[in-house]
């Protein structure tokens, strides 16, 4: 079945004729294909890791960083705006100390949508 410029097959909808530069705005919020941490492994020369994500509307965003033992290392909340956003972590724990080399898990959450993934810190 064809609906407008889209082809619907069962429950799968294949989008056609969508400009590539609009992909970030058309994707679901916190979609893993459009949301990521960089550099990974990190941090960058300034000692930071940046998280890139998309929001369909302005909303508060929460970032939680855990070590592999499941201990909460850092939690931050910030306002997010419509479209593409970035969230920079200075690679410090909740006491302000730089975290050591290792693998960390992160959860980026906004309005009920969550993205969880891992990142590596190499010092």
Biopython code that builds the backbone (N, CA, C, O; Angstrom):
import numpy as np
from Bio.PDB.StructureBuilder import StructureBuilder

atoms = [
    (1, "UNK", "N", (0.845, -1.167, 0.000)),
    (1, "UNK", "CA", (0.000, 0.000, 0.000)),
    (1, "UNK", "C", (0.900, 1.243, 0.000)),
    (1, "UNK", "O", (1.920, 1.273, 0.689)),
    (2, "UNK", "N", (0.522, 2.258, -0.769)),
    (2, "UNK", "CA", (1.261, 3.509, -0.825)),
    (2, "UNK", "C", (0.428, 4.588, -0.153)),
    (2, "UNK", "O", (-0.747, 4.768, -0.473)),
    (3, "UNK", "N", (1.053, 5.314, 0.793)),
    (3, "UNK", "CA", (0.390, 6.414, 1.493)),
    (3, "UNK", "C", (1.249, 7.649, 1.262)),
    (3, "UNK", "O", (2.319, 7.775, 1.857)),
    (4, "UNK", "N", (0.796, 8.566, 0.403)),
    (4, "UNK", "CA", (1.605, 9.754, 0.087)),
    (4, "UNK", "C", (2.917, 9.303, -0.539)),
    (4, "UNK", "O", (2.914, 8.578, -1.533)),
    (5, "UNK", "N", (4.039, 9.729, 0.038)),
    (5, "UNK", "CA", (5.361, 9.331, -0.433)),
    (5, "UNK", "C", (5.894, 8.125, 0.322)),
    (5, "UNK", "O", (7.049, 7.746, 0.127)),
    (6, "UNK", "N", (5.088, 7.512, 1.175)),
    (6, "UNK", "CA", (5.533, 6.404, 1.999)),
    (6, "UNK", "C", (4.924, 5.099, 1.496)),
    (6, "UNK", "O", (3.800, 5.081, 0.993)),
    (7, "UNK", "N", (5.665, 4.023, 1.635)),
    (7, "UNK", "CA", (5.187, 2.694, 1.297)),
    (7, "UNK", "C", (4.970, 1.951, 2.603)),
    (7, "UNK", "O", (5.890, 1.862, 3.416)),
    (8, "UNK", "N", (3.772, 1.414, 2.824)),
    (8, "UNK", "CA", (3.464, 0.701, 4.059)),
    (8, "UNK", "C", (3.405, -0.783, 3.746)),
    (8, "UNK", "O", (2.631, -1.208, 2.888)),
    (9, "UNK", "N", (4.229, -1.585, 4.445)),
    (9, "UNK", "CA", (4.255, -3.030, 4.272)),
    (9, "UNK", "C", (3.963, -3.661, 5.624)),
    (9, "UNK", "O", (4.825, -3.669, 6.502)),
    (10, "UNK", "N", (2.744, -4.196, 5.803)),
    (10, "UNK", "CA", (2.370, -4.733, 7.114)),
    (10, "UNK", "C", (2.385, -3.602, 8.118)),
    (10, "UNK", "O", (1.650, -2.626, 7.971)),
    (11, "UNK", "N", (3.229, -3.727, 9.151)),
    (11, "UNK", "CA", (3.363, -2.676, 10.157)),
    (11, "UNK", "C", (4.615, -1.841, 9.951)),
    (11, "UNK", "O", (4.884, -0.924, 10.727)),
    (12, "UNK", "N", (5.389, -2.151, 8.905)),
    (12, "UNK", "CA", (6.625, -1.421, 8.645)),
    (12, "UNK", "C", (6.348, -0.340, 7.622)),
    (12, "UNK", "O", (5.806, -0.614, 6.551)),
    (13, "UNK", "N", (6.717, 0.880, 7.946)),
    (13, "UNK", "CA", (6.518, 1.992, 7.036)),
    (13, "UNK", "C", (7.883, 2.415, 6.511)),
    (13, "UNK", "O", (8.779, 2.733, 7.292)),
    (14, "UNK", "N", (8.044, 2.418, 5.201)),
    (14, "UNK", "CA", (9.305, 2.795, 4.567)),
    (14, "UNK", "C", (9.152, 4.217, 4.048)),
    (14, "UNK", "O", (8.308, 4.488, 3.195)),
    (15, "UNK", "N", (9.970, 5.116, 4.565)),
    (15, "UNK", "CA", (9.879, 6.510, 4.152)),
    (15, "UNK", "C", (10.716, 6.734, 2.905)),
    (15, "UNK", "O", (11.851, 6.265, 2.815)),
    (16, "UNK", "N", (10.157, 7.446, 1.952)),
    (16, "UNK", "CA", (10.854, 7.781, 0.723)),
    (16, "UNK", "C", (10.795, 9.284, 0.514)),
    (16, "UNK", "O", (9.938, 9.969, 1.072)),
    (17, "UNK", "N", (11.708, 9.783, -0.291)),
    (17, "UNK", "CA", (11.740, 11.197, -0.662)),
    (17, "UNK", "C", (11.861, 12.129, 0.544)),
    (17, "UNK", "O", (11.294, 13.221, 0.534)),
    (18, "UNK", "N", (12.593, 11.712, 1.586)),
    (18, "UNK", "CA", (12.840, 12.563, 2.752)),
    (18, "UNK", "C", (14.252, 13.141, 2.633)),
    (18, "UNK", "O", (15.202, 12.374, 2.476)),
    (19, "UNK", "N", (14.423, 14.453, 2.703)),
    (19, "UNK", "CA", (15.761, 15.034, 2.629)),
    (19, "UNK", "C", (16.644, 14.518, 3.775)),
    (19, "UNK", "O", (16.212, 14.466, 4.926)),
    (20, "UNK", "N", (17.872, 14.142, 3.447)),
    (20, "UNK", "CA", (18.803, 13.583, 4.437)),
    (20, "UNK", "C", (19.070, 14.557, 5.587)),
    (20, "UNK", "O", (19.203, 14.130, 6.734)),
    (21, "UNK", "N", (19.149, 15.866, 5.295)),
    (21, "UNK", "CA", (19.455, 16.842, 6.336)),
    (21, "UNK", "C", (18.322, 16.985, 7.367)),
    (21, "UNK", "O", (18.521, 17.598, 8.416)),
    (22, "UNK", "N", (17.150, 16.430, 7.082)),
    (22, "UNK", "CA", (16.039, 16.480, 8.037)),
    (22, "UNK", "C", (15.944, 15.224, 8.887)),
    (22, "UNK", "O", (15.063, 15.127, 9.742)),
    (23, "UNK", "N", (16.828, 14.263, 8.673)),
    (23, "UNK", "CA", (16.750, 12.987, 9.394)),
    (23, "UNK", "C", (16.756, 13.184, 10.907)),
    (23, "UNK", "O", (16.021, 12.498, 11.618)),
    (24, "UNK", "N", (17.567, 14.103, 11.406)),
    (24, "UNK", "CA", (17.641, 14.323, 12.854)),
    (24, "UNK", "C", (16.321, 14.835, 13.411)),
    (24, "UNK", "O", (15.965, 14.518, 14.546)),
    (25, "UNK", "N", (15.592, 15.624, 12.627)),
    (25, "UNK", "CA", (14.322, 16.172, 13.103)),
    (25, "UNK", "C", (13.170, 15.183, 12.949)),
    (25, "UNK", "O", (12.179, 15.270, 13.674)),
    (26, "UNK", "N", (13.290, 14.244, 12.011)),
    (26, "UNK", "CA", (12.232, 13.276, 11.765)),
    (26, "UNK", "C", (12.375, 12.016, 12.604)),
    (26, "UNK", "O", (11.440, 11.220, 12.690)),
    (27, "UNK", "N", (13.529, 11.828, 13.221)),
    (27, "UNK", "CA", (13.750, 10.619, 14.015)),
    (27, "UNK", "C", (13.061, 10.742, 15.368)),
    (27, "UNK", "O", (12.726, 11.838, 15.818)),
    (28, "UNK", "N", (12.856, 9.591, 16.003)),
    (28, "UNK", "CA", (12.239, 9.566, 17.327)),
    (28, "UNK", "C", (13.183, 10.214, 18.340)),
    (28, "UNK", "O", (14.398, 10.208, 18.141)),
    (29, "UNK", "N", (12.631, 10.778, 19.434)),
    (29, "UNK", "CA", (13.510, 11.378, 20.432)),
    (29, "UNK", "C", (14.410, 10.319, 21.053)),
    (29, "UNK", "O", (13.972, 9.209, 21.356)),
    (30, "UNK", "N", (15.660, 10.678, 21.233)),
    (30, "UNK", "CA", (16.661, 9.798, 21.822)),
    (30, "UNK", "C", (16.816, 8.496, 21.031)),
    (30, "UNK", "O", (17.133, 7.449, 21.596)),
    (31, "UNK", "N", (16.592, 8.575, 19.741)),
    (31, "UNK", "CA", (16.788, 7.456, 18.831)),
    (31, "UNK", "C", (18.276, 7.118, 18.790)),
    (31, "UNK", "O", (19.105, 8.006, 18.588)),
    (32, "UNK", "N", (18.619, 5.850, 18.978)),
    (32, "UNK", "CA", (20.015, 5.448, 19.058)),
    (32, "UNK", "C", (20.795, 5.747, 17.779)),
    (32, "UNK", "O", (22.013, 5.921, 17.824)),
    (33, "UNK", "N", (20.104, 5.807, 16.642)),
    (33, "UNK", "CA", (20.810, 6.121, 15.406)),
    (33, "UNK", "C", (21.145, 7.599, 15.297)),
    (33, "UNK", "O", (22.002, 7.978, 14.499)),
    (34, "UNK", "N", (20.486, 8.441, 16.085)),
    (34, "UNK", "CA", (20.712, 9.881, 16.032)),
    (34, "UNK", "C", (21.268, 10.436, 17.346)),
    (34, "UNK", "O", (21.515, 11.638, 17.445)),
    (35, "UNK", "N", (21.469, 9.585, 18.353)),
    (35, "UNK", "CA", (21.961, 10.026, 19.664)),
    (35, "UNK", "C", (23.213, 9.236, 19.998)),
    (35, "UNK", "O", (23.245, 8.015, 19.843)),
    (36, "UNK", "N", (24.239, 9.930, 20.454)),
    (36, "UNK", "CA", (25.498, 9.254, 20.722)),
    (36, "UNK", "C", (26.395, 10.116, 21.605)),
    (36, "UNK", "O", (26.143, 11.306, 21.799)),
    (37, "UNK", "N", (27.451, 9.491, 22.137)),
    (37, "UNK", "CA", (28.459, 10.186, 22.939)),
    (37, "UNK", "C", (29.744, 10.243, 22.115)),
    (37, "UNK", "O", (30.111, 9.269, 21.457)),
    (38, "UNK", "N", (30.423, 11.385, 22.155)),
    (38, "UNK", "CA", (31.704, 11.497, 21.450)),
    (38, "UNK", "C", (32.643, 12.403, 22.213)),
    (38, "UNK", "O", (32.156, 13.297, 22.905)),
    (39, "UNK", "N", (33.950, 12.242, 22.140)),
    (39, "UNK", "CA", (34.582, 11.080, 21.532)),
    (39, "UNK", "C", (34.379, 9.851, 22.411)),
    (39, "UNK", "O", (34.238, 9.962, 23.629)),
    (40, "UNK", "N", (34.367, 8.705, 21.794)),
    (40, "UNK", "CA", (34.221, 7.451, 22.539)),
    (40, "UNK", "C", (35.170, 6.441, 21.924)),
    (40, "UNK", "O", (34.863, 5.913, 20.856)),
    (41, "UNK", "N", (36.299, 6.144, 22.535)),
    (41, "UNK", "CA", (36.646, 6.506, 23.914)),
    (41, "UNK", "C", (37.014, 7.978, 24.051)),
    (41, "UNK", "O", (37.455, 8.620, 23.097)),
    (42, "UNK", "N", (36.826, 8.480, 25.229)),
    (42, "UNK", "CA", (37.084, 9.884, 25.530)),
    (42, "UNK", "C", (38.021, 9.977, 26.705)),
    (42, "UNK", "O", (38.543, 8.954, 27.147)),
    (43, "UNK", "N", (38.246, 11.116, 27.210)),
    (43, "UNK", "CA", (37.666, 12.414, 26.860)),
    (43, "UNK", "C", (38.453, 13.099, 25.740)),
    (43, "UNK", "O", (39.483, 12.597, 25.290)),
    (44, "UNK", "N", (37.941, 14.273, 25.292)),
    (44, "UNK", "CA", (38.649, 15.062, 24.299)),
    (44, "UNK", "C", (39.799, 15.804, 24.981)),
    (44, "UNK", "O", (40.039, 15.611, 26.173)),
    (45, "UNK", "N", (40.499, 16.635, 24.248)),
    (45, "UNK", "CA", (41.669, 17.348, 24.783)),
    (45, "UNK", "C", (41.306, 18.242, 25.966)),
    (45, "UNK", "O", (42.146, 18.496, 26.829)),
    (46, "UNK", "N", (40.056, 18.724, 26.012)),
    (46, "UNK", "CA", (39.612, 19.585, 27.113)),
    (46, "UNK", "C", (39.131, 18.772, 28.319)),
    (46, "UNK", "O", (38.797, 19.344, 29.356)),
    (47, "UNK", "N", (39.094, 17.426, 28.186)),
    (47, "UNK", "CA", (38.659, 16.575, 29.289)),
    (47, "UNK", "C", (37.166, 16.328, 29.319)),
    (47, "UNK", "O", (36.632, 15.942, 30.359)),
    (48, "UNK", "N", (36.469, 16.540, 28.196)),
    (48, "UNK", "CA", (35.012, 16.415, 28.147)),
    (48, "UNK", "C", (34.543, 15.292, 27.222)),
    (48, "UNK", "O", (35.257, 14.880, 26.308)),
    (49, "UNK", "N", (33.328, 14.808, 27.481)),
    (49, "UNK", "CA", (32.602, 13.923, 26.580)),
    (49, "UNK", "C", (31.292, 14.634, 26.271)),
    (49, "UNK", "O", (30.631, 15.142, 27.176)),
    (50, "UNK", "N", (30.916, 14.672, 25.001)),
    (50, "UNK", "CA", (29.700, 15.366, 24.576)),
    (50, "UNK", "C", (28.661, 14.352, 24.124)),
    (50, "UNK", "O", (28.981, 13.405, 23.406)),
    (51, "UNK", "N", (27.424, 14.549, 24.544)),
    (51, "UNK", "CA", (26.306, 13.701, 24.167)),
    (51, "UNK", "C", (25.441, 14.480, 23.181)),
    (51, "UNK", "O", (25.046, 15.612, 23.462)),
    (52, "UNK", "N", (25.145, 13.885, 22.032)),
    (52, "UNK", "CA", (24.313, 14.487, 20.993)),
    (52, "UNK", "C", (22.971, 13.762, 20.994)),
    (52, "UNK", "O", (22.945, 12.532, 21.032)),
    (53, "UNK", "N", (21.844, 14.499, 20.952)),
    (53, "UNK", "CA", (20.522, 13.881, 20.951)),
    (53, "UNK", "C", (19.514, 14.844, 20.348)),
    (53, "UNK", "O", (19.801, 16.030, 20.186)),
    (54, "UNK", "N", (18.334, 14.336, 20.014)),
    (54, "UNK", "CA", (17.258, 15.123, 19.406)),
    (54, "UNK", "C", (16.027, 15.103, 20.292)),
    (54, "UNK", "O", (15.728, 14.099, 20.939)),
    (55, "UNK", "N", (15.316, 16.222, 20.315)),
    (55, "UNK", "CA", (14.059, 16.308, 21.062)),
    (55, "UNK", "C", (12.945, 16.816, 20.142)),
    (55, "UNK", "O", (13.175, 17.720, 19.338)),
    (56, "UNK", "N", (11.731, 16.242, 20.252)),
    (56, "UNK", "CA", (10.621, 16.707, 19.433)),
    (56, "UNK", "C", (10.003, 18.005, 19.960)),
    (56, "UNK", "O", (9.259, 18.678, 19.246)),
    (57, "UNK", "N", (10.315, 18.353, 21.212)),
    (57, "UNK", "CA", (9.798, 19.569, 21.837)),
    (57, "UNK", "C", (10.720, 19.926, 23.004)),
    (57, "UNK", "O", (11.438, 19.058, 23.501)),
    (58, "UNK", "N", (10.715, 21.170, 23.447)),
    (58, "UNK", "CA", (11.535, 21.534, 24.600)),
    (58, "UNK", "C", (11.170, 20.678, 25.817)),
    (58, "UNK", "O", (9.991, 20.477, 26.109)),
    (59, "UNK", "N", (12.185, 20.178, 26.519)),
    (59, "UNK", "CA", (11.959, 19.335, 27.700)),
    (59, "UNK", "C", (13.236, 19.254, 28.521)),
    (59, "UNK", "O", (14.335, 19.476, 28.012)),
    (60, "UNK", "N", (13.072, 18.931, 29.800)),
    (60, "UNK", "CA", (14.232, 18.714, 30.655)),
    (60, "UNK", "C", (14.901, 17.390, 30.283)),
    (60, "UNK", "O", (14.226, 16.405, 29.985)),
    (61, "UNK", "N", (16.225, 17.381, 30.303)),
    (61, "UNK", "CA", (17.011, 16.194, 29.968)),
    (61, "UNK", "C", (17.860, 15.830, 31.175)),
    (61, "UNK", "O", (18.495, 16.690, 31.784)),
    (62, "UNK", "N", (17.866, 14.542, 31.514)),
    (62, "UNK", "CA", (18.664, 14.044, 32.629)),
    (62, "UNK", "C", (19.729, 13.097, 32.099)),
    (62, "UNK", "O", (19.440, 12.198, 31.309)),
    (63, "UNK", "N", (20.950, 13.307, 32.538)),
    (63, "UNK", "CA", (22.059, 12.422, 32.203)),
    (63, "UNK", "C", (22.534, 11.765, 33.481)),
    (63, "UNK", "O", (22.869, 12.449, 34.448)),
    (64, "UNK", "N", (22.568, 10.429, 33.492)),
    (64, "UNK", "CA", (23.091, 9.675, 34.629)),
    (64, "UNK", "C", (24.245, 8.818, 34.132)),
    (64, "UNK", "O", (24.132, 8.118, 33.125)),
    (65, "UNK", "N", (25.362, 8.885, 34.858)),
    (65, "UNK", "CA", (26.554, 8.103, 34.523)),
    (65, "UNK", "C", (26.782, 7.108, 35.650)),
    (65, "UNK", "O", (26.778, 7.478, 36.824)),
    (66, "UNK", "N", (26.983, 5.832, 35.287)),
    (66, "UNK", "CA", (27.224, 4.761, 36.253)),
    (66, "UNK", "C", (28.546, 4.074, 35.935)),
    (66, "UNK", "O", (28.959, 4.010, 34.777)),
    (67, "UNK", "N", (29.206, 3.559, 36.976)),
    (67, "UNK", "CA", (30.355, 2.696, 36.709)),
    (67, "UNK", "C", (29.832, 1.285, 36.438)),
    (67, "UNK", "O", (28.634, 1.036, 36.571)),
    (68, "UNK", "N", (30.718, 0.359, 36.060)),
    (68, "UNK", "CA", (30.253, -0.987, 35.712)),
    (68, "UNK", "C", (29.725, -1.749, 36.920)),
    (68, "UNK", "O", (29.068, -2.776, 36.754)),
    (69, "UNK", "N", (29.994, -1.276, 38.116)),
    (69, "UNK", "CA", (29.445, -1.876, 39.325)),
    (69, "UNK", "C", (28.036, -1.393, 39.631)),
    (69, "UNK", "O", (27.425, -1.852, 40.595)),
    (70, "UNK", "N", (27.506, -0.469, 38.823)),
    (70, "UNK", "CA", (26.154, 0.036, 39.014)),
    (70, "UNK", "C", (26.053, 1.224, 39.949)),
    (70, "UNK", "O", (24.949, 1.664, 40.268)),
    (71, "UNK", "N", (27.193, 1.757, 40.399)),
    (71, "UNK", "CA", (27.176, 2.920, 41.291)),
    (71, "UNK", "C", (26.999, 4.200, 40.475)),
    (71, "UNK", "O", (27.665, 4.398, 39.459)),
    (72, "UNK", "N", (26.085, 5.071, 40.937)),
    (72, "UNK", "CA", (25.859, 6.345, 40.271)),
    (72, "UNK", "C", (27.082, 7.229, 40.464)),
    (72, "UNK", "O", (27.462, 7.535, 41.594)),
    (73, "UNK", "N", (27.695, 7.637, 39.363)),
    (73, "UNK", "CA", (28.898, 8.470, 39.397)),
    (73, "UNK", "C", (28.530, 9.946, 39.304)),
    (73, "UNK", "O", (29.101, 10.782, 40.004)),
    (74, "UNK", "N", (27.566, 10.262, 38.430)),
    (74, "UNK", "CA", (27.182, 11.665, 38.217)),
    (74, "UNK", "C", (25.764, 11.722, 37.681)),
    (74, "UNK", "O", (25.354, 10.870, 36.893)),
    (75, "UNK", "N", (25.024, 12.721, 38.109)),
    (75, "UNK", "CA", (23.687, 12.982, 37.575)),
    (75, "UNK", "C", (23.561, 14.472, 37.343)),
    (75, "UNK", "O", (23.855, 15.275, 38.229)),
    (76, "UNK", "N", (23.121, 14.842, 36.144)),
    (76, "UNK", "CA", (22.919, 16.247, 35.810)),
    (76, "UNK", "C", (21.600, 16.402, 35.069)),
    (76, "UNK", "O", (21.191, 15.520, 34.315)),
    (77, "UNK", "N", (20.940, 17.535, 35.292)),
    (77, "UNK", "CA", (19.698, 17.865, 34.592)),
    (77, "UNK", "C", (19.878, 19.212, 33.925)),
    (77, "UNK", "O", (20.449, 20.145, 34.490)),
    (78, "UNK", "N", (19.369, 19.284, 32.699)),
    (78, "UNK", "CA", (19.454, 20.536, 31.943)),
    (78, "UNK", "C", (18.220, 20.684, 31.065)),
    (78, "UNK", "O", (17.582, 19.692, 30.712)),
    (79, "UNK", "N", (17.883, 21.918, 30.714)),
    (79, "UNK", "CA", (16.785, 22.102, 29.758)),
    (79, "UNK", "C", (17.260, 21.733, 28.359)),
    (79, "UNK", "O", (18.419, 21.959, 28.011)),
    (80, "UNK", "N", (16.367, 21.169, 27.566)),
    (80, "UNK", "CA", (16.671, 20.850, 26.175)),
    (80, "UNK", "C", (15.696, 21.571, 25.276)),
    (80, "UNK", "O", (14.560, 21.828, 25.673)),
    (81, "UNK", "N", (16.120, 21.902, 24.072)),
    (81, "UNK", "CA", (15.253, 22.611, 23.130)),
    (81, "UNK", "C", (14.849, 21.687, 21.984)),
    (81, "UNK", "O", (15.393, 20.592, 21.841)),
    (82, "UNK", "N", (13.916, 22.124, 21.186)),
    (82, "UNK", "CA", (13.455, 21.360, 20.037)),
    (82, "UNK", "C", (14.623, 21.090, 19.097)),
    (82, "UNK", "O", (15.455, 21.969, 18.869)),
    (83, "UNK", "N", (14.687, 19.882, 18.551)),
    (83, "UNK", "CA", (15.705, 19.547, 17.550)),
    (83, "UNK", "C", (16.973, 19.004, 18.177)),
    (83, "UNK", "O", (16.945, 18.355, 19.223)),
    (84, "UNK", "N", (18.081, 19.282, 17.516)),
    (84, "UNK", "CA", (19.379, 18.744, 17.919)),
    (84, "UNK", "C", (19.933, 19.480, 19.137)),
    (84, "UNK", "O", (19.908, 20.710, 19.193)),
    (85, "UNK", "N", (20.431, 18.720, 20.109)),
    (85, "UNK", "CA", (20.988, 19.268, 21.351)),
    (85, "UNK", "C", (22.300, 18.570, 21.683)),
    (85, "UNK", "O", (22.571, 17.469, 21.203)),
    (86, "UNK", "N", (23.104, 19.219, 22.503)),
    (86, "UNK", "CA", (24.303, 18.581, 23.044)),
    (86, "UNK", "C", (24.316, 18.770, 24.552)),
    (86, "UNK", "O", (23.772, 19.739, 25.081)),
    (87, "UNK", "N", (24.944, 17.831, 25.225)),
    (87, "UNK", "CA", (25.074, 17.826, 26.675)),
    (87, "UNK", "C", (26.526, 17.462, 26.947)),
    (87, "UNK", "O", (26.952, 16.363, 26.592)),
    (88, "UNK", "N", (27.290, 18.340, 27.557)),
    (88, "UNK", "CA", (28.712, 18.091, 27.783)),
    (88, "UNK", "C", (28.954, 17.679, 29.225)),
    (88, "UNK", "O", (28.507, 18.342, 30.162)),
    (89, "UNK", "N", (29.678, 16.560, 29.387)),
    (89, "UNK", "CA", (30.071, 16.055, 30.710)),
    (89, "UNK", "C", (31.556, 16.310, 30.864)),
    (89, "UNK", "O", (32.343, 15.964, 29.984)),
    (90, "UNK", "N", (31.941, 16.908, 31.965)),
    (90, "UNK", "CA", (33.343, 17.238, 32.209)),
    (90, "UNK", "C", (34.146, 16.060, 32.753)),
    (90, "UNK", "O", (35.276, 16.243, 33.204)),
    (91, "UNK", "N", (33.587, 14.870, 32.717)),
    (91, "UNK", "CA", (34.190, 13.603, 33.182)),
    (91, "UNK", "C", (34.579, 13.636, 34.664)),
    (91, "UNK", "O", (35.561, 13.018, 35.075)),
    (92, "UNK", "N", (33.791, 14.366, 35.452)),
    (92, "UNK", "CA", (34.004, 14.353, 36.894)),
    (92, "UNK", "C", (32.870, 13.586, 37.556)),
    (92, "UNK", "O", (31.792, 13.424, 36.984)),
    (93, "UNK", "N", (33.135, 13.112, 38.784)),
    (93, "UNK", "CA", (32.087, 12.428, 39.550)),
    (93, "UNK", "C", (31.288, 13.466, 40.338)),
    (93, "UNK", "O", (31.504, 14.668, 40.187)),
    (94, "UNK", "N", (30.369, 12.998, 41.176)),
    (94, "UNK", "CA", (29.525, 13.934, 41.934)),
    (94, "UNK", "C", (30.300, 14.721, 42.984)),
    (94, "UNK", "O", (29.772, 15.680, 43.547)),
    (95, "UNK", "N", (31.565, 14.325, 43.263)),
    (95, "UNK", "CA", (32.415, 15.070, 44.200)),
    (95, "UNK", "C", (33.360, 16.022, 43.493)),
    (95, "UNK", "O", (34.184, 16.670, 44.138)),
    (96, "UNK", "N", (33.251, 16.116, 42.152)),
    (96, "UNK", "CA", (34.091, 17.024, 41.389)),
    (96, "UNK", "C", (35.447, 16.464, 40.994)),
    (96, "UNK", "O", (36.267, 17.181, 40.418)),
    (97, "UNK", "N", (35.698, 15.189, 41.295)),
    (97, "UNK", "CA", (36.977, 14.568, 40.943)),
    (97, "UNK", "C", (36.870, 13.909, 39.573)),
    (97, "UNK", "O", (35.828, 13.349, 39.232)),
    (98, "UNK", "N", (37.953, 13.975, 38.779)),
    (98, "UNK", "CA", (37.973, 13.321, 37.472)),
    (98, "UNK", "C", (37.838, 11.815, 37.663)),
    (98, "UNK", "O", (38.486, 11.237, 38.536)),
    (99, "UNK", "N", (36.996, 11.178, 36.846)),
    (99, "UNK", "CA", (36.832, 9.725, 36.925)),
    (99, "UNK", "C", (38.045, 9.059, 36.293)),
    (99, "UNK", "O", (38.718, 9.649, 35.448)),
    (100, "UNK", "N", (38.318, 7.832, 36.708)),
    (100, "UNK", "CA", (39.457, 7.094, 36.187)),
    (100, "UNK", "C", (39.141, 6.412, 34.868)),
    (100, "UNK", "O", (37.998, 6.408, 34.410)),
    (101, "UNK", "N", (40.161, 5.842, 34.272)),
    (101, "UNK", "CA", (39.982, 5.069, 33.043)),
    (101, "UNK", "C", (39.049, 3.901, 33.312)),
    (101, "UNK", "O", (39.089, 3.302, 34.387)),
    (102, "UNK", "N", (38.212, 3.580, 32.340)),
    (102, "UNK", "CA", (37.306, 2.456, 32.487)),
    (102, "UNK", "C", (36.092, 2.593, 31.602)),
    (102, "UNK", "O", (35.977, 3.537, 30.820)),
    (103, "UNK", "N", (35.189, 1.644, 31.731)),
    (103, "UNK", "CA", (33.936, 1.649, 30.978)),
    (103, "UNK", "C", (32.841, 2.182, 31.893)),
    (103, "UNK", "O", (32.738, 1.787, 33.054)),
    (104, "UNK", "N", (32.036, 3.069, 31.362)),
    (104, "UNK", "CA", (30.939, 3.672, 32.112)),
    (104, "UNK", "C", (29.644, 3.493, 31.318)),
    (104, "UNK", "O", (29.659, 3.439, 30.089)),
    (105, "UNK", "N", (28.547, 3.403, 32.024)),
    (105, "UNK", "CA", (27.231, 3.291, 31.415)),
    (105, "UNK", "C", (26.522, 4.622, 31.595)),
    (105, "UNK", "O", (26.654, 5.263, 32.637)),
    (106, "UNK", "N", (25.775, 5.038, 30.591)),
    (106, "UNK", "CA", (25.025, 6.285, 30.730)),
    (106, "UNK", "C", (23.576, 6.087, 30.320)),
    (106, "UNK", "O", (23.250, 5.268, 29.460)),
    (107, "UNK", "N", (22.717, 6.868, 30.966)),
    (107, "UNK", "CA", (21.298, 6.917, 30.619)),
    (107, "UNK", "C", (20.951, 8.379, 30.376)),
    (107, "UNK", "O", (21.117, 9.229, 31.251)),
    (108, "UNK", "N", (20.474, 8.648, 29.191)),
    (108, "UNK", "CA", (20.022, 9.974, 28.806)),
    (108, "UNK", "C", (18.504, 9.874, 28.726)),
    (108, "UNK", "O", (17.984, 9.068, 27.954)),
    (109, "UNK", "N", (17.783, 10.676, 29.507)),
    (109, "UNK", "CA", (16.321, 10.553, 29.586)),
    (109, "UNK", "C", (15.648, 11.910, 29.429)),
    (109, "UNK", "O", (16.146, 12.934, 29.899)),
    (110, "UNK", "N", (14.494, 11.886, 28.749)),
    (110, "UNK", "CA", (13.693, 13.091, 28.582)),
    (110, "UNK", "C", (12.258, 12.701, 28.289)),
    (110, "UNK", "O", (12.000, 11.922, 27.372)),
    (111, "UNK", "N", (11.328, 13.234, 29.056)),
    (111, "UNK", "CA", (9.892, 12.999, 28.843)),
    (111, "UNK", "C", (9.540, 11.526, 28.659)),
    (111, "UNK", "O", (8.753, 11.180, 27.778)),
    (112, "UNK", "N", (10.112, 10.668, 29.476)),
    (112, "UNK", "CA", (9.800, 9.238, 29.417)),
    (112, "UNK", "C", (10.613, 8.452, 28.418)),
    (112, "UNK", "O", (10.663, 7.226, 28.511)),
    (113, "UNK", "N", (11.258, 9.108, 27.458)),
    (113, "UNK", "CA", (12.125, 8.417, 26.499)),
    (113, "UNK", "C", (13.510, 8.281, 27.116)),
    (113, "UNK", "O", (14.015, 9.216, 27.738)),
    (114, "UNK", "N", (14.126, 7.105, 26.940)),
    (114, "UNK", "CA", (15.450, 6.872, 27.512)),
    (114, "UNK", "C", (16.375, 6.255, 26.476)),
    (114, "UNK", "O", (15.951, 5.495, 25.605)),
    (115, "UNK", "N", (17.635, 6.599, 26.593)),
    (115, "UNK", "CA", (18.670, 5.986, 25.785)),
    (115, "UNK", "C", (19.764, 5.551, 26.751)),
    (115, "UNK", "O", (20.240, 6.359, 27.549)),
    (116, "UNK", "N", (20.166, 4.295, 26.688)),
    (116, "UNK", "CA", (21.270, 3.842, 27.528)),
    (116, "UNK", "C", (22.325, 3.217, 26.625)),
    (116, "UNK", "O", (22.011, 2.540, 25.646)),
    (117, "UNK", "N", (23.575, 3.458, 26.975)),
    (117, "UNK", "CA", (24.700, 2.947, 26.197)),
    (117, "UNK", "C", (25.938, 2.999, 27.078)),
    (117, "UNK", "O", (25.867, 3.394, 28.242)),
    (118, "UNK", "N", (27.044, 2.609, 26.532)),
    (118, "UNK", "CA", (28.291, 2.619, 27.292)),
    (118, "UNK", "C", (29.301, 3.540, 26.612)),
    (118, "UNK", "O", (29.207, 3.822, 25.418)),
    (119, "UNK", "N", (30.258, 3.996, 27.396)),
    (119, "UNK", "CA", (31.355, 4.792, 26.865)),
    (119, "UNK", "C", (32.610, 4.446, 27.629)),
    (119, "UNK", "O", (32.550, 3.974, 28.765)),
    (120, "UNK", "N", (33.732, 4.680, 27.011)),
    (120, "UNK", "CA", (35.022, 4.370, 27.635)),
    (120, "UNK", "C", (35.762, 5.674, 27.907)),
    (120, "UNK", "O", (35.740, 6.602, 27.099)),
    (121, "UNK", "N", (36.416, 5.720, 29.058)),
    (121, "UNK", "CA", (37.288, 6.823, 29.416)),
    (121, "UNK", "C", (38.709, 6.268, 29.450)),
    (121, "UNK", "O", (38.982, 5.282, 30.135)),
    (122, "UNK", "N", (39.603, 6.902, 28.714)),
    (122, "UNK", "CA", (41.004, 6.492, 28.677)),
    (122, "UNK", "C", (41.836, 7.705, 29.062)),
    (122, "UNK", "O", (41.819, 8.722, 28.369)),
    (123, "UNK", "N", (42.552, 7.597, 30.150)),
    (123, "UNK", "CA", (43.381, 8.719, 30.624)),
    (123, "UNK", "C", (44.836, 8.462, 30.345)),
    (123, "UNK", "O", (45.683, 9.293, 30.672)),
]
sb = StructureBuilder()
sb.init_structure("model")
sb.init_model(0)
sb.init_chain("A")
sb.init_seg("    ")
for serial, (resi, resn, name, xyz) in enumerate(atoms, 1):
    if name == "N":
        sb.init_residue(resn, " ", resi, " ")
    sb.init_atom(name, np.array(xyz, "f"), 0.0, 1.0, " ", f" {name:<3s}", serial, name[0])
structure = sb.get_structure()
